[in-house]
Amino acid sequence: MFKPSREQARQLFFDTWRKYHQQEVLSGIEAIALEVILQHQEYQGLLDNPDQYLDKDFLPEMGDTNPFLHMSMHVAIKEQLSINQPIGICKRFARLLEKTGSEHDTAHQVMECLAEMIWQAQRYQSAPNATIYFECLDKRFR
């Protein structure tokens, strides 16, 4: 499994945005990243300023939202859906999409559950547990 550093993950978004504007060919992951970037106009301005934002800390305790984390989670969800991993994520996404009517809103709901699973894994120093992920998603159908 590829585990990019914070700088590498951010650089993907900067490079993708630059390539998009210069009409260069994008790799597969860059095409996914571009789709996410285009859905988030509020983050596009910072992608024009890599020197200012490559190393910037976004602190939740200061009221900051980390745009790179947010976009990276969108990319992760798109990757999960492309291979139905964990098995069953596509079915749950489709059910939630029926309920919300918006792919983007559905992704945000899935993102909350993905974040919960990751937080639990970090808290207990364990591997991510798809059961936690799916239990969180299944509660959204009730």
N, CA, C and O atoms as CSV, one atom per row, in Angstrom:
chain,resi,resn,atom,element,x,y,z
A,1,MET,N,N,0.850,-1.184,0.000
A,1,MET,CA,C,0.000,0.000,0.000
A,1,MET,C,C,0.887,1.235,0.000
A,1,MET,O,O,1.853,1.320,0.758
A,2,PHE,N,N,0.556,2.170,-0.840
A,2,PHE,CA,C,1.304,3.411,-0.943
A,2,PHE,C,C,0.876,4.344,0.177
A,2,PHE,O,O,-0.311,4.630,0.335
A,3,LYS,N,N,1.839,4.817,0.952
A,3,LYS,CA,C,1.545,5.742,2.046
A,3,LYS,C,C,2.366,7.009,1.829
A,3,LYS,O,O,3.489,7.125,2.320
A,4,PRO,N,N,1.796,7.954,1.090
A,4,PRO,CA,C,2.554,9.174,0.809
A,4,PRO,C,C,2.731,10.018,2.068
A,4,PRO,O,O,1.909,9.984,2.984
A,5,SER,N,N,3.817,10.769,2.086
A,5,SER,CA,C,4.026,11.748,3.157
A,5,SER,C,C,3.041,12.894,2.950
A,5,SER,O,O,2.393,12.992,1.908
A,6,ARG,N,N,2.940,13.746,3.944
A,6,ARG,CA,C,2.064,14.912,3.831
A,6,ARG,C,C,2.468,15.746,2.615
A,6,ARG,O,O,1.615,16.193,1.848
A,7,GLU,N,N,3.771,15.949,2.449
A,7,GLU,CA,C,4.258,16.750,1.324
A,7,GLU,C,C,3.939,16.090,-0.016
A,7,GLU,O,O,3.536,16.774,-0.958
A,8,GLN,N,N,4.111,14.779,-0.113
A,8,GLN,CA,C,3.811,14.077,-1.361
A,8,GLN,C,C,2.323,14.154,-1.702
A,8,GLN,O,O,1.954,14.351,-2.859
A,9,ALA,N,N,1.480,13.997,-0.696
A,9,ALA,CA,C,0.029,14.065,-0.934
A,9,ALA,C,C,-0.360,15.456,-1.411
A,9,ALA,O,O,-1.148,15.597,-2.346
A,10,ARG,N,N,0.177,16.458,-0.786
A,10,ARG,CA,C,-0.130,17.829,-1.194
A,10,ARG,C,C,0.426,18.121,-2.581
A,10,ARG,O,O,-0.226,18.780,-3.391
A,11,GLN,N,N,1.624,17.634,-2.851
A,11,GLN,CA,C,2.258,17.877,-4.148
A,11,GLN,C,C,1.427,17.298,-5.279
A,11,GLN,O,O,1.386,17.862,-6.373
A,12,LEU,N,N,0.766,16.179,-5.025
A,12,LEU,CA,C,-0.116,15.599,-6.034
A,12,LEU,C,C,-1.163,16.617,-6.478
A,12,LEU,O,O,-1.413,16.772,-7.673
A,13,PHE,N,N,-1.769,17.305,-5.525
A,13,PHE,CA,C,-2.796,18.292,-5.866
A,13,PHE,C,C,-2.206,19.506,-6.575
A,13,PHE,O,O,-2.784,20.006,-7.540
A,14,PHE,N,N,-1.050,19.982,-6.097
A,14,PHE,CA,C,-0.406,21.118,-6.766
A,14,PHE,C,C,-0.026,20.759,-8.199
A,14,PHE,O,O,-0.296,21.523,-9.126
A,15,ASP,N,N,0.598,19.599,-8.380
A,15,ASP,CA,C,1.033,19.172,-9.713
A,15,ASP,C,C,-0.155,18.959,-10.647
A,15,ASP,O,O,-0.116,19.344,-11.816
A,16,THR,N,N,-1.197,18.349,-10.124
A,16,THR,CA,C,-2.392,18.103,-10.931
A,16,THR,C,C,-3.005,19.410,-11.408
A,16,THR,O,O,-3.377,19.542,-12.574
A,17,TRP,N,N,-3.107,20.367,-10.508
A,17,TRP,CA,C,-3.698,21.669,-10.854
A,17,TRP,C,C,-2.850,22.392,-11.895
A,17,TRP,O,O,-3.375,22.975,-12.843
A,18,ARG,N,N,-1.532,22.345,-11.707
A,18,ARG,CA,C,-0.628,22.973,-12.676
A,18,ARG,C,C,-0.757,22.296,-14.037
A,18,ARG,O,O,-0.871,22.977,-15.057
A,19,LYS,N,N,-0.741,20.960,-14.064
A,19,LYS,CA,C,-0.853,20.221,-15.323
A,19,LYS,C,C,-2.186,20.507,-16.021
A,19,LYS,O,O,-2.245,20.636,-17.243
A,20,TYR,N,N,-3.233,20.602,-15.239
A,20,TYR,CA,C,-4.547,20.908,-15.794
A,20,TYR,C,C,-4.514,22.245,-16.524
A,20,TYR,O,O,-5.008,22.357,-17.646
A,21,HIS,N,N,-3.935,23.253,-15.891
A,21,HIS,CA,C,-3.878,24.579,-16.508
A,21,HIS,C,C,-2.933,24.633,-17.699
A,21,HIS,O,O,-3.126,25.437,-18.611
A,22,GLN,N,N,-1.913,23.782,-17.695
A,22,GLN,CA,C,-0.976,23.755,-18.818
A,22,GLN,C,C,-1.387,22.705,-19.860
A,22,GLN,O,O,-0.662,22.452,-20.823
A,23,GLN,N,N,-2.539,22.113,-19.653
A,23,GLN,CA,C,-3.102,21.108,-20.559
A,23,GLN,C,C,-2.150,19.945,-20.809
A,23,GLN,O,O,-2.019,19.457,-21.932
A,24,GLU,N,N,-1.489,19.512,-19.737
A,24,GLU,CA,C,-0.611,18.350,-19.810
A,24,GLU,C,C,-1.410,17.080,-19.518
A,24,GLU,O,O,-2.485,17.131,-18.920
A,25,VAL,N,N,-0.878,15.967,-19.940
A,25,VAL,CA,C,-1.514,14.673,-19.711
A,25,VAL,C,C,-1.442,14.340,-18.220
A,25,VAL,O,O,-0.409,14.527,-17.576
A,26,LEU,N,N,-2.561,13.844,-17.687
A,26,LEU,CA,C,-2.634,13.473,-16.279
A,26,LEU,C,C,-2.545,11.959,-16.132
A,26,LEU,O,O,-3.031,11.209,-16.979
A,27,SER,N,N,-1.921,11.527,-15.051
A,27,SER,CA,C,-1.913,10.101,-14.714
A,27,SER,C,C,-3.295,9.735,-14.178
A,27,SER,O,O,-4.144,10.609,-14.000
A,28,GLY,N,N,-3.519,8.461,-13.923
A,28,GLY,CA,C,-4.807,8.009,-13.405
A,28,GLY,C,C,-5.179,8.669,-12.093
A,28,GLY,O,O,-6.300,9.154,-11.939
A,29,ILE,N,N,-4.255,8.693,-11.149
A,29,ILE,CA,C,-4.537,9.287,-9.844
A,29,ILE,C,C,-4.703,10.802,-9.976
A,29,ILE,O,O,-5.488,11.406,-9.245
A,30,GLU,N,N,-3.976,11.409,-10.894
A,30,GLU,CA,C,-4.128,12.847,-11.122
A,30,GLU,C,C,-5.506,13.164,-11.710
A,30,GLU,O,O,-6.097,14.193,-11.382
A,31,ALA,N,N,-6.014,12.295,-12.568
A,31,ALA,CA,C,-7.348,12.505,-13.134
A,31,ALA,C,C,-8.403,12.458,-12.027
A,31,ALA,O,O,-9.355,13.238,-12.031
A,32,ILE,N,N,-8.223,11.546,-11.094
A,32,ILE,CA,C,-9.144,11.467,-9.947
A,32,ILE,C,C,-9.000,12.720,-9.091
A,32,ILE,O,O,-9.997,13.307,-8.670
A,33,ALA,N,N,-7.763,13.126,-8.833
A,33,ALA,CA,C,-7.520,14.328,-8.030
A,33,ALA,C,C,-8.133,15.558,-8.709
A,33,ALA,O,O,-8.712,16.410,-8.035
A,34,LEU,N,N,-8.012,15.655,-10.022
A,34,LEU,CA,C,-8.584,16.798,-10.735
A,34,LEU,C,C,-10.104,16.834,-10.590
A,34,LEU,O,O,-10.686,17.900,-10.393
A,35,GLU,N,N,-10.732,15.692,-10.684
A,35,GLU,CA,C,-12.185,15.631,-10.503
A,35,GLU,C,C,-12.578,16.192,-9.135
A,35,GLU,O,O,-13.558,16.926,-9.010
A,36,VAL,N,N,-11.805,15.839,-8.123
A,36,VAL,CA,C,-12.061,16.334,-6.767
A,36,VAL,C,C,-11.802,17.844,-6.685
A,36,VAL,O,O,-12.601,18.590,-6.117
A,37,ILE,N,N,-10.702,18.273,-7.246
A,37,ILE,CA,C,-10.360,19.710,-7.227
A,37,ILE,C,C,-11.465,20.525,-7.888
A,37,ILE,O,O,-11.864,21.568,-7.369
A,38,LEU,N,N,-11.955,20.060,-9.020
A,38,LEU,CA,C,-12.985,20.802,-9.752
A,38,LEU,C,C,-14.303,20.864,-8.975
A,38,LEU,O,O,-15.117,21.758,-9.206
A,39,GLN,N,N,-14.511,19.929,-8.068
A,39,GLN,CA,C,-15.706,19.954,-7.215
A,39,GLN,C,C,-15.540,20.898,-6.024
A,39,GLN,O,O,-16.507,21.192,-5.322
A,40,HIS,N,N,-14.320,21.369,-5.800
A,40,HIS,CA,C,-14.032,22.204,-4.630
A,40,HIS,C,C,-13.394,23.533,-5.059
A,40,HIS,O,O,-12.192,23.748,-4.900
A,41,GLN,N,N,-14.223,24.397,-5.597
A,41,GLN,CA,C,-13.722,25.698,-6.042
A,41,GLN,C,C,-13.100,26.484,-4.892
A,41,GLN,O,O,-12.195,27.290,-5.109
A,42,GLU,N,N,-13.572,26.256,-3.688
A,42,GLU,CA,C,-13.058,26.998,-2.540
A,42,GLU,C,C,-11.590,26.692,-2.245
A,42,GLU,O,O,-10.944,27.447,-1.520
A,43,TYR,N,N,-11.053,25.603,-2.791
A,43,TYR,CA,C,-9.659,25.238,-2.548
A,43,TYR,C,C,-8.745,25.546,-3.733
A,43,TYR,O,O,-7.525,25.437,-3.610
A,44,GLN,N,N,-9.300,25.918,-4.850
A,44,GLN,CA,C,-8.500,26.085,-6.060
A,44,GLN,C,C,-7.476,27.210,-5.946
A,44,GLN,O,O,-6.379,27.099,-6.493
A,45,GLY,N,N,-7.813,28.280,-5.254
A,45,GLY,CA,C,-6.885,29.402,-5.101
A,45,GLY,C,C,-5.616,29.013,-4.376
A,45,GLY,O,O,-4.533,29.481,-4.729
A,46,LEU,N,N,-5.729,28.167,-3.372
A,46,LEU,CA,C,-4.515,27.784,-2.644
A,46,LEU,C,C,-3.624,26.883,-3.489
A,46,LEU,O,O,-2.417,26.814,-3.258
A,47,LEU,N,N,-4.206,26.193,-4.463
A,47,LEU,CA,C,-3.398,25.335,-5.328
A,47,LEU,C,C,-2.532,26.139,-6.300
A,47,LEU,O,O,-1.611,25.603,-6.917
A,48,ASP,N,N,-2.836,27.421,-6.425
A,48,ASP,CA,C,-2.007,28.313,-7.237
A,48,ASP,C,C,-0.787,28.813,-6.453
A,48,ASP,O,O,0.074,29.493,-7.012
A,49,ASN,N,N,-0.714,28.480,-5.170
A,49,ASN,CA,C,0.343,28.995,-4.296
A,49,ASN,C,C,1.040,27.886,-3.512
A,49,ASN,O,O,0.958,27.852,-2.284
A,50,PRO,N,N,1.728,26.975,-4.211
A,50,PRO,CA,C,2.366,25.864,-3.490
A,50,PRO,C,C,3.401,26.322,-2.456
A,50,PRO,O,O,3.548,25.687,-1.412
A,51,ASP,N,N,4.111,27.404,-2.734
A,51,ASP,CA,C,5.121,27.864,-1.775
A,51,ASP,C,C,4.481,28.267,-0.449
A,51,ASP,O,O,5.081,28.091,0.611
A,52,GLN,N,N,3.291,28.795,-0.508
A,52,GLN,CA,C,2.603,29.242,0.699
A,52,GLN,C,C,1.914,28.102,1.443
A,52,GLN,O,O,1.804,28.147,2.669
A,53,TYR,N,N,1.449,27.077,0.721
A,53,TYR,CA,C,0.595,26.070,1.350
A,53,TYR,C,C,1.186,24.670,1.464
A,53,TYR,O,O,0.592,23.815,2.121
A,54,LEU,N,N,2.334,24.409,0.846
A,54,LEU,CA,C,2.904,23.065,0.909
A,54,LEU,C,C,3.173,22.634,2.351
A,54,LEU,O,O,2.904,21.490,2.718
A,55,ASP,N,N,3.696,23.537,3.158
A,55,ASP,CA,C,4.050,23.198,4.541
A,55,ASP,C,C,3.109,23.787,5.581
A,55,ASP,O,O,3.356,23.652,6.779
A,56,LYS,N,N,2.047,24.430,5.149
A,56,LYS,CA,C,1.140,25.088,6.104
A,56,LYS,C,C,0.423,24.054,6.973
A,56,LYS,O,O,-0.066,23.038,6.480
A,57,ASP,N,N,0.372,24.333,8.255
A,57,ASP,CA,C,-0.406,23.516,9.175
A,57,ASP,C,C,-1.821,24.067,9.228
A,57,ASP,O,O,-2.024,25.275,9.346
A,58,PHE,N,N,-2.781,23.188,9.140
A,58,PHE,CA,C,-4.192,23.553,9.278
A,58,PHE,C,C,-4.647,22.940,10.594
A,58,PHE,O,O,-4.797,21.723,10.703
A,59,LEU,N,N,-4.863,23.784,11.584
A,59,LEU,CA,C,-5.124,23.305,12.936
A,59,LEU,C,C,-6.611,23.386,13.275
A,59,LEU,O,O,-7.189,24.473,13.297
A,60,PRO,N,N,-7.227,22.236,13.539
A,60,PRO,CA,C,-8.654,22.241,13.873
A,60,PRO,C,C,-8.954,23.071,15.117
A,60,PRO,O,O,-10.009,23.698,15.214
A,61,GLU,N,N,-8.026,23.073,16.060
A,61,GLU,CA,C,-8.250,23.852,17.279
A,61,GLU,C,C,-8.259,25.356,17.014
A,61,GLU,O,O,-8.697,26.142,17.853
A,62,MET,N,N,-7.767,25.745,15.831
A,62,MET,CA,C,-7.811,27.154,15.423
A,62,MET,C,C,-8.973,27.401,14.447
A,62,MET,O,O,-9.096,28.481,13.869
A,63,GLY,N,N,-9.814,26.383,14.280
A,63,GLY,CA,C,-10.963,26.510,13.384
A,63,GLY,C,C,-10.648,26.239,11.929
A,63,GLY,O,O,-11.472,26.501,11.052
A,64,ASP,N,N,-9.449,25.708,11.663
A,64,ASP,CA,C,-9.036,25.439,10.287
A,64,ASP,C,C,-9.591,24.101,9.790
A,64,ASP,O,O,-9.681,23.129,10.540
A,65,THR,N,N,-9.952,24.079,8.530
A,65,THR,CA,C,-10.242,22.835,7.831
A,65,THR,C,C,-9.048,22.573,6.932
A,65,THR,O,O,-8.582,23.473,6.234
A,66,ASN,N,N,-8.557,21.356,6.947
A,66,ASN,CA,C,-7.412,21.005,6.113
A,66,ASN,C,C,-7.924,20.630,4.721
A,66,ASN,O,O,-8.484,19.548,4.544
A,67,PRO,N,N,-7.740,21.503,3.739
A,67,PRO,CA,C,-8.265,21.221,2.404
A,67,PRO,C,C,-7.608,20.002,1.757
A,67,PRO,O,O,-8.240,19.292,0.974
A,68,PHE,N,N,-6.355,19.767,2.083
A,68,PHE,CA,C,-5.650,18.619,1.490
A,68,PHE,C,C,-6.168,17.305,2.063
A,68,PHE,O,O,-6.311,16.320,1.338
A,69,LEU,N,N,-6.443,17.292,3.344
A,69,LEU,CA,C,-7.029,16.099,3.957
A,69,LEU,C,C,-8.417,15.856,3.370
A,69,LEU,O,O,-8.769,14.725,3.035
A,70,HIS,N,N,-9.186,16.910,3.253
A,70,HIS,CA,C,-10.538,16.779,2.709
A,70,HIS,C,C,-10.495,16.206,1.283
A,70,HIS,O,O,-11.198,15.244,0.970
A,71,MET,N,N,-9.669,16.804,0.435
A,71,MET,CA,C,-9.587,16.322,-0.954
A,71,MET,C,C,-9.004,14.911,-1.019
A,71,MET,O,O,-9.430,14.102,-1.843
A,72,SER,N,N,-8.038,14.615,-0.160
A,72,SER,CA,C,-7.443,13.269,-0.145
A,72,SER,C,C,-8.468,12.216,0.249
A,72,SER,O,O,-8.446,11.098,-0.267
A,73,MET,N,N,-9.356,12.569,1.152
A,73,MET,CA,C,-10.395,11.609,1.547
A,73,MET,C,C,-11.370,11.383,0.400
A,73,MET,O,O,-11.850,10.266,0.211
A,74,HIS,N,N,-11.668,12.424,-0.366
A,74,HIS,CA,C,-12.493,12.236,-1.559
A,74,HIS,C,C,-11.802,11.268,-2.527
A,74,HIS,O,O,-12.438,10.367,-3.073
A,75,VAL,N,N,-10.509,11.462,-2.730
A,75,VAL,CA,C,-9.759,10.582,-3.631
A,75,VAL,C,C,-9.792,9.148,-3.104
A,75,VAL,O,O,-10.000,8.212,-3.875
A,76,ALA,N,N,-9.590,8.970,-1.806
A,76,ALA,CA,C,-9.595,7.625,-1.212
A,76,ALA,C,C,-10.942,6.944,-1.435
A,76,ALA,O,O,-10.993,5.760,-1.770
A,77,ILE,N,N,-12.031,7.687,-1.249
A,77,ILE,CA,C,-13.361,7.108,-1.445
A,77,ILE,C,C,-13.562,6.723,-2.911
A,77,ILE,O,O,-14.107,5.659,-3.205
A,78,LYS,N,N,-13.129,7.577,-3.821
A,78,LYS,CA,C,-13.247,7.243,-5.249
A,78,LYS,C,C,-12.449,5.981,-5.578
A,78,LYS,O,O,-12.901,5.141,-6.356
A,79,GLU,N,N,-11.272,5.853,-4.989
A,79,GLU,CA,C,-10.471,4.643,-5.209
A,79,GLU,C,C,-11.165,3.416,-4.639
A,79,GLU,O,O,-11.193,2.366,-5.280
A,80,GLN,N,N,-11.728,3.539,-3.437
A,80,GLN,CA,C,-12.451,2.417,-2.836
A,80,GLN,C,C,-13.605,1.982,-3.732
A,80,GLN,O,O,-13.818,0.790,-3.950
A,81,LEU,N,N,-14.343,2.952,-4.243
A,81,LEU,CA,C,-15.485,2.632,-5.096
A,81,LEU,C,C,-15.052,1.989,-6.412
A,81,LEU,O,O,-15.771,1.154,-6.962
A,82,SER,N,N,-13.894,2.370,-6.911
A,82,SER,CA,C,-13.432,1.828,-8.197
A,82,SER,C,C,-13.101,0.337,-8.110
A,82,SER,O,O,-13.104,-0.361,-9.124
A,83,ILE,N,N,-12.815,-0.153,-6.893
A,83,ILE,CA,C,-12.467,-1.573,-6.744
A,83,ILE,C,C,-13.354,-2.283,-5.712
A,83,ILE,O,O,-13.097,-3.429,-5.345
A,84,ASN,N,N,-14.399,-1.585,-5.250
A,84,ASN,CA,C,-15.304,-2.130,-4.240
A,84,ASN,C,C,-14.532,-2.701,-3.047
A,84,ASN,O,O,-14.743,-3.839,-2.628
A,85,GLN,N,N,-13.644,-1.880,-2.527
A,85,GLN,CA,C,-12.815,-2.302,-1.394
A,85,GLN,C,C,-12.889,-1.252,-0.308
A,85,GLN,O,O,-12.550,-0.101,-0.583
A,86,PRO,N,N,-13.298,-1.558,0.875
A,86,PRO,CA,C,-13.667,-2.895,1.342
A,86,PRO,C,C,-14.942,-3.391,0.637
A,86,PRO,O,O,-15.816,-2.615,0.253
A,87,ILE,N,N,-14.999,-4.692,0.493
A,87,ILE,CA,C,-16.116,-5.302,-0.226
A,87,ILE,C,C,-17.428,-4.879,0.426
A,87,ILE,O,O,-17.633,-5.062,1.626
A,88,GLY,N,N,-18.301,-4.315,-0.384
A,88,GLY,CA,C,-19.593,-3.840,0.095
A,88,GLY,C,C,-19.703,-2.327,0.099
A,88,GLY,O,O,-20.794,-1.793,0.299
A,89,ILE,N,N,-18.596,-1.621,-0.117
A,89,ILE,CA,C,-18.642,-0.158,-0.087
A,89,ILE,C,C,-19.491,0.386,-1.249
A,89,ILE,O,O,-20.195,1.381,-1.076
A,90,CYS,N,N,-19.435,-0.240,-2.405
A,90,CYS,CA,C,-20.221,0.238,-3.554
A,90,CYS,C,C,-21.720,0.123,-3.268
A,90,CYS,O,O,-22.488,1.037,-3.568
A,91,LYS,N,N,-22.119,-0.986,-2.699
A,91,LYS,CA,C,-23.539,-1.196,-2.371
A,91,LYS,C,C,-24.009,-0.142,-1.377
A,91,LYS,O,O,-25.081,0.439,-1.548
A,92,ARG,N,N,-23.229,0.104,-0.356
A,92,ARG,CA,C,-23.611,1.091,0.654
A,92,ARG,C,C,-23.613,2.509,0.065
A,92,ARG,O,O,-24.490,3.315,0.378
A,93,PHE,N,N,-22.639,2.799,-0.777
A,93,PHE,CA,C,-22.602,4.116,-1.413
A,93,PHE,C,C,-23.859,4.317,-2.259
A,93,PHE,O,O,-24.478,5.380,-2.211
A,94,ALA,N,N,-24.234,3.299,-3.034
A,94,ALA,CA,C,-25.407,3.391,-3.895
A,94,ALA,C,C,-26.681,3.596,-3.074
A,94,ALA,O,O,-27.545,4.389,-3.450
A,95,ARG,N,N,-26.794,2.889,-1.968
A,95,ARG,CA,C,-27.976,3.058,-1.095
A,95,ARG,C,C,-28.028,4.470,-0.525
A,95,ARG,O,O,-29.090,5.091,-0.475
A,96,LEU,N,N,-26.891,4.963,-0.102
A,96,LEU,CA,C,-26.845,6.308,0.464
A,96,LEU,C,C,-27.095,7.364,-0.615
A,96,LEU,O,O,-27.731,8.387,-0.358
A,97,LEU,N,N,-26.596,7.111,-1.804
A,97,LEU,CA,C,-26.823,8.023,-2.926
A,97,LEU,C,C,-28.314,8.130,-3.243
A,97,LEU,O,O,-28.816,9.213,-3.545
A,98,GLU,N,N,-29.010,7.007,-3.171
A,98,GLU,CA,C,-30.461,7.022,-3.378
A,98,GLU,C,C,-31.136,7.950,-2.370
A,98,GLU,O,O,-32.079,8.672,-2.695
A,99,LYS,N,N,-30.633,7.910,-1.154
A,99,LYS,CA,C,-31.231,8.709,-0.080
A,99,LYS,C,C,-30.898,10.198,-0.238
A,99,LYS,O,O,-31.768,11.048,-0.052
A,100,THR,N,N,-29.651,10.515,-0.579
A,100,THR,CA,C,-29.234,11.923,-0.643
A,100,THR,C,C,-29.532,12.570,-1.988
A,100,THR,O,O,-29.832,13.762,-2.062
A,101,GLY,N,N,-29.447,11.773,-3.053
A,101,GLY,CA,C,-29.653,12.318,-4.391
A,101,GLY,C,C,-28.462,13.091,-4.934
A,101,GLY,O,O,-28.528,13.649,-6.029
A,102,SER,N,N,-27.363,13.126,-4.169
A,102,SER,CA,C,-26.180,13.884,-4.585
A,102,SER,C,C,-24.923,13.053,-4.326
A,102,SER,O,O,-24.652,12.633,-3.201
A,103,GLU,N,N,-24.169,12.830,-5.396
A,103,GLU,CA,C,-22.935,12.058,-5.239
A,103,GLU,C,C,-21.965,12.747,-4.280
A,103,GLU,O,O,-21.302,12.092,-3.476
A,104,HIS,N,N,-21.892,14.070,-4.373
A,104,HIS,CA,C,-20.965,14.816,-3.527
A,104,HIS,C,C,-21.403,14.760,-2.056
A,104,HIS,O,O,-20.572,14.555,-1.171
A,105,ASP,N,N,-22.686,14.939,-1.799
A,105,ASP,CA,C,-23.186,14.839,-0.425
A,105,ASP,C,C,-22.998,13.432,0.132
A,105,ASP,O,O,-22.675,13.253,1.306
A,106,THR,N,N,-23.203,12.446,-0.720
A,106,THR,CA,C,-22.994,11.059,-0.296
A,106,THR,C,C,-21.529,10.840,0.063
A,106,THR,O,O,-21.220,10.215,1.078
A,107,ALA,N,N,-20.637,11.350,-0.763
A,107,ALA,CA,C,-19.203,11.210,-0.471
A,107,ALA,C,C,-18.868,11.853,0.869
A,107,ALA,O,O,-18.045,11.320,1.613
A,108,HIS,N,N,-19.477,12.972,1.189
A,108,HIS,CA,C,-19.207,13.632,2.474
A,108,HIS,C,C,-19.710,12.791,3.643
A,108,HIS,O,O,-19.070,12.748,4.694
A,109,GLN,N,N,-20.837,12.129,3.474
A,109,GLN,CA,C,-21.322,11.250,4.538
A,109,GLN,C,C,-20.400,10.044,4.696
A,109,GLN,O,O,-20.087,9.636,5.814
A,110,VAL,N,N,-19.974,9.487,3.586
A,110,VAL,CA,C,-19.035,8.359,3.638
A,110,VAL,C,C,-17.725,8.808,4.278
A,110,VAL,O,O,-17.113,8.066,5.046
A,111,MET,N,N,-17.304,10.020,3.958
A,111,MET,CA,C,-16.065,10.565,4.504
A,111,MET,C,C,-16.102,10.620,6.035
A,111,MET,O,O,-15.107,10.323,6.696
A,112,GLU,N,N,-17.233,10.996,6.581
A,112,GLU,CA,C,-17.360,11.038,8.039
A,112,GLU,C,C,-17.142,9.653,8.645
A,112,GLU,O,O,-16.496,9.518,9.684
A,113,CYS,N,N,-17.680,8.637,7.997
A,113,CYS,CA,C,-17.514,7.272,8.503
A,113,CYS,C,C,-16.089,6.765,8.286
A,113,CYS,O,O,-15.540,6.066,9.137
A,114,LEU,N,N,-15.500,7.112,7.166
A,114,LEU,CA,C,-14.106,6.762,6.915
A,114,LEU,C,C,-13.207,7.403,7.963
A,114,LEU,O,O,-12.288,6.764,8.474
A,115,ALA,N,N,-13.472,8.658,8.279
A,115,ALA,CA,C,-12.691,9.358,9.301
A,115,ALA,C,C,-12.851,8.690,10.665
A,115,ALA,O,O,-11.888,8.576,11.423
A,116,GLU,N,N,-14.071,8.249,10.974
A,116,GLU,CA,C,-14.310,7.552,12.249
A,116,GLU,C,C,-13.490,6.271,12.322
A,116,GLU,O,O,-12.872,5.982,13.347
A,117,MET,N,N,-13.483,5.508,11.240
A,117,MET,CA,C,-12.717,4.265,11.215
A,117,MET,C,C,-11.225,4.548,11.396
A,117,MET,O,O,-10.547,3.850,12.150
A,118,ILE,N,N,-10.722,5.553,10.718
A,118,ILE,CA,C,-9.298,5.896,10.824
A,118,ILE,C,C,-8.979,6.381,12.228
A,118,ILE,O,O,-7.945,6.017,12.789
A,119,TRP,N,N,-9.849,7.191,12.799
A,119,TRP,CA,C,-9.635,7.696,14.161
A,119,TRP,C,C,-9.590,6.543,15.157
A,119,TRP,O,O,-8.739,6.514,16.046
A,120,GLN,N,N,-10.513,5.593,15.002
A,120,GLN,CA,C,-10.531,4.428,15.899
A,120,GLN,C,C,-9.234,3.623,15.764
A,120,GLN,O,O,-8.665,3.188,16.765
A,121,ALA,N,N,-8.776,3.428,14.541
A,121,ALA,CA,C,-7.537,2.669,14.321
A,121,ALA,C,C,-6.353,3.377,14.969
A,121,ALA,O,O,-5.501,2.731,15.579
A,122,GLN,N,N,-6.295,4.702,14.840
A,122,GLN,CA,C,-5.206,5.457,15.457
A,122,GLN,C,C,-5.310,5.421,16.976
A,122,GLN,O,O,-4.312,5.246,17.675
A,123,ARG,N,N,-6.516,5.586,17.471
A,123,ARG,CA,C,-6.740,5.611,18.922
A,123,ARG,C,C,-6.297,4.304,19.574
A,123,ARG,O,O,-5.650,4.301,20.621
A,124,TYR,N,N,-6.661,3.192,18.931
A,124,TYR,CA,C,-6.360,1.884,19.510
A,124,TYR,C,C,-5.121,1.234,18.899
A,124,TYR,O,O,-4.825,0.071,19.173
A,125,GLN,N,N,-4.409,1.979,18.084
A,125,GLN,CA,C,-3.200,1.495,17.417
A,125,GLN,C,C,-3.444,0.133,16.772
A,125,GLN,O,O,-2.730,-0.839,17.017
A,126,SER,N,N,-4.472,0.106,15.945
A,126,SER,CA,C,-4.866,-1.133,15.273
A,126,SER,C,C,-5.052,-0.858,13.785
A,126,SER,O,O,-5.002,0.286,13.334
A,127,ALA,N,N,-5.265,-1.917,13.049
A,127,ALA,CA,C,-5.539,-1.783,11.618
A,127,ALA,C,C,-6.939,-1.202,11.435
A,127,ALA,O,O,-7.810,-1.419,12.277
A,128,PRO,N,N,-7.165,-0.472,10.355
A,128,PRO,CA,C,-8.521,0.011,10.073
A,128,PRO,C,C,-9.493,-1.171,9.999
A,128,PRO,O,O,-9.181,-2.223,9.441
A,129,ASN,N,N,-10.662,-0.968,10.571
A,129,ASN,CA,C,-11.644,-2.042,10.684
A,129,ASN,C,C,-12.878,-1.687,9.853
A,129,ASN,O,O,-13.602,-0.744,10.170
A,130,ALA,N,N,-13.103,-2.448,8.796
A,130,ALA,CA,C,-14.226,-2.170,7.903
A,130,ALA,C,C,-15.565,-2.309,8.622
A,130,ALA,O,O,-16.547,-1.687,8.219
A,131,THR,N,N,-15.614,-3.106,9.666
A,131,THR,CA,C,-16.865,-3.248,10.420
A,131,THR,C,C,-17.275,-1.910,11.031
A,131,THR,O,O,-18.453,-1.553,11.007
A,132,ILE,N,N,-16.322,-1.177,11.571
A,132,ILE,CA,C,-16.604,0.152,12.136
A,132,ILE,C,C,-17.105,1.082,11.029
A,132,ILE,O,O,-18.073,1.820,11.214
A,133,TYR,N,N,-16.449,1.035,9.906
A,133,TYR,CA,C,-16.807,1.850,8.737
A,133,TYR,C,C,-18.244,1.557,8.318
A,133,TYR,O,O,-19.052,2.470,8.157
A,134,PHE,N,N,-18.550,0.278,8.143
A,134,PHE,CA,C,-19.863,-0.117,7.650
A,134,PHE,C,C,-20.963,0.108,8.683
A,134,PHE,O,O,-22.082,0.469,8.317
A,135,GLU,N,N,-20.671,-0.098,9.960
A,135,GLU,CA,C,-21.675,0.171,10.993
A,135,GLU,C,C,-22.056,1.652,10.980
A,135,GLU,O,O,-23.230,1.999,11.111
A,136,CYS,N,N,-21.069,2.508,10.823
A,136,CYS,CA,C,-21.321,3.948,10.741
A,136,CYS,C,C,-22.179,4.259,9.515
A,136,CYS,O,O,-23.139,5.025,9.609
A,137,LEU,N,N,-21.841,3.675,8.378
A,137,LEU,CA,C,-22.619,3.915,7.159
A,137,LEU,C,C,-24.043,3.367,7.288
A,137,LEU,O,O,-25.005,4.016,6.876
A,138,ASP,N,N,-24.167,2.185,7.855
A,138,ASP,CA,C,-25.485,1.560,7.962
A,138,ASP,C,C,-26.419,2.369,8.856
A,138,ASP,O,O,-27.632,2.351,8.648
A,139,LYS,N,N,-25.882,3.076,9.842
A,139,LYS,CA,C,-26.714,3.932,10.703
A,139,LYS,C,C,-27.348,5.060,9.916
A,139,LYS,O,O,-28.389,5.583,10.314
A,140,ARG,N,N,-26.743,5.440,8.813
A,140,ARG,CA,C,-27.251,6.542,8.004
A,140,ARG,C,C,-28.457,6.146,7.151
A,140,ARG,O,O,-29.111,7.005,6.560
A,141,PHE,N,N,-28.748,4.843,7.090
A,141,PHE,CA,C,-29.901,4.381,6.325
A,141,PHE,C,C,-31.164,4.350,7.176
A,141,PHE,O,O,-32.270,4.243,6.645
A,142,ARG,N,N,-31.008,4.440,8.462
A,142,ARG,CA,C,-32.164,4.325,9.360
A,142,ARG,C,C,-32.940,5.599,9.431
A,142,ARG,O,O,-33.943,5.672,10.142
